[in-house]
Structure formats: C-alpha cells, structure tokens
C-alpha cells in the first residue's frame, strides 16, 4: 500500500521529525513533493529543503492545511501552544500521528476536533533507522490510516502496536528513555577501562564493540539473556567475580527503580496535559 498521492505535513522538523522524513524518502514511501515541514527556524528549513527537496514553511497552520495526514513532532513543552494554534485548521478525517512524549490522545483529539489520532513513543536510534516505536490508534482511525501510520513510524525502525494507550507510558520509561540508560552504562564501563590503564579511545572502542556484538549475538541466538550470561560465567572466574560485586551493589534493583521512576514521571506528565 502507498499513500496514493496523499501528502504528509510535519509540524516540527527537529531531530526526530527530520529522521522520519529521511526514512520515508529513503524507503520511497513518499516523494519529496508530498511532504511539507514547518518549523520556527527559517535557516533549518532552508537546509531541509536543500537536503531533501521537500516543501517547508514557518507557518504551522499553512503546513497543516496542506497535509492529508499530520505528524506532530514538536517538543512536549510547546505542544499546548501548537495544538491551540492548529485548532480549527485540521480536517476532521485527517490522520494525526503524534510522536510527542507525555501528551495523551484525548488531549490531541479534543484540541484539534479530530478523533483519528495515533499516539506513539519512538526512541533516539530512530535517527539512524534503528529505533523501536510503540504506538496505539484510536478506534476512529480507519484501517487504511492504520497502515499509513505503520509506514510513517516504520521510517524510524521497528515497531510494536499496543491496544491500550497505557503502554505508551511504559514504553516511554523502558525504550524511550532506554538509550540514556545504555549510554550511562557505556560511560561507566569506559571510565573503568581508563582507570585500569587503557587510553580512552581504546576503552571506548572496546566497550562500544562489546555492547554492539553482544546485542547482535543475543538477537541471532534466540536464547534468554540469563542463558547467554551463564555461557560467559565460569565458576570461580573473572566474570563471576564481577557479577557478584554488581549484584551486591544492587545493579538490577537500581535499574528497575530507575525505569519505574521514569514510568511514574511519564504518567504525571500525561495527567498534566489533560
């Protein structure tokens, strides 16, 4: 299925908005002439127009009125202002896809007087097409619009559909914020390597490749992480000694509590947007 000439308007063309535009063009889901992007930064729009050949404007209303489907990709703190600005200017049957964290479908639907809302939670690896997005669709979203939403979000990488919007807060805590947890873990390992005596560049290469290779191995093996960990852990060996210290320090508990803190914060932000 294609968009059959339908146009898509991006309200906000920052990092994730541009990543989606790039992915859609690369996958030939849309032609440049069928994409309009709005952003307050004229110089950024000039760069997007030169890079991708798309239509651009600093006027959110003009962009919305030009699109058969709308992608809301602004920062959460300006979402209220943007929704107020667009109120009355969005077709009541147009598809609306939001990648804005913490803003519930109900808020978007009531503000824009359109129930055909898809809410999603992508993550930053979507910038290179290797992200994971959890999304859900309101009952009013037509089947063909669900397919279009899947194609739009597929520009960022893999995806999981959830029947209940409550999973979006969970996804925010686990996969949306997840890259930050990984980067902190990387940073800690690199610092440990430097402390032992490695040059920082070498420590970074060792850690980055170890993480990348481990994840790819886990994906290909199909084994549970506990089985993979046991494969590396010899009785009385170096790995066992390291894991003993990590368990004693409460690594699992700290990680779990961190994810739960993010989950509670996501719920609070969503309640505030009502």
C-alpha angles and dihedrals in degrees: 000000000000133000088258093220096317114144128227125213121204113207098201121019102202127130098307095036091053091045090056092047091050092049094048092052093044091051090044091234090134136017118234090248090061095057127082121182127192126197135152092236108085094189090054091051090051089055092049092049092051093043099046108013093235129143115263138188140167088221113092093192093053090050093048093050090051095055132084086196129029129214114197106206105155128124114279093241092062097040094097092054092046093049091050090050093050096045109123093013101083122087109248092231098042119118113249118198118187124196091173114123121233099012114114125223091242091060092050094044095050094045095049096033090233125116096193095097129150114192120197143177114210125173135226099264083072084083087077096033093259100103132117122228129194113202143171134193132217116241090252092064107107121230093251089050090052088055090049091049090051090053093047093050091041087068087075097050133263125003145195124207117219124198093208125055090218087078089068091070089049091050090049090057097042109033104008093056092024097096089061090056090051092048091051090050089050091049092051093050092047092050089050089052092051090047089055091051110270119135108253092243091054092045090052092051093047093049097042094049092043092054094043094047093045093053093047091047091050091051093050097042096054089211126136113261090243090058091049091049091051090053089061096041116085118189110267091000135131095269092050090052092051095046091049090058093046092050091046089053091053098245094159093047094048091050092048093047090049092053091048090050090054090047093053091047091051090052091050092050091049092051090049091055093058 
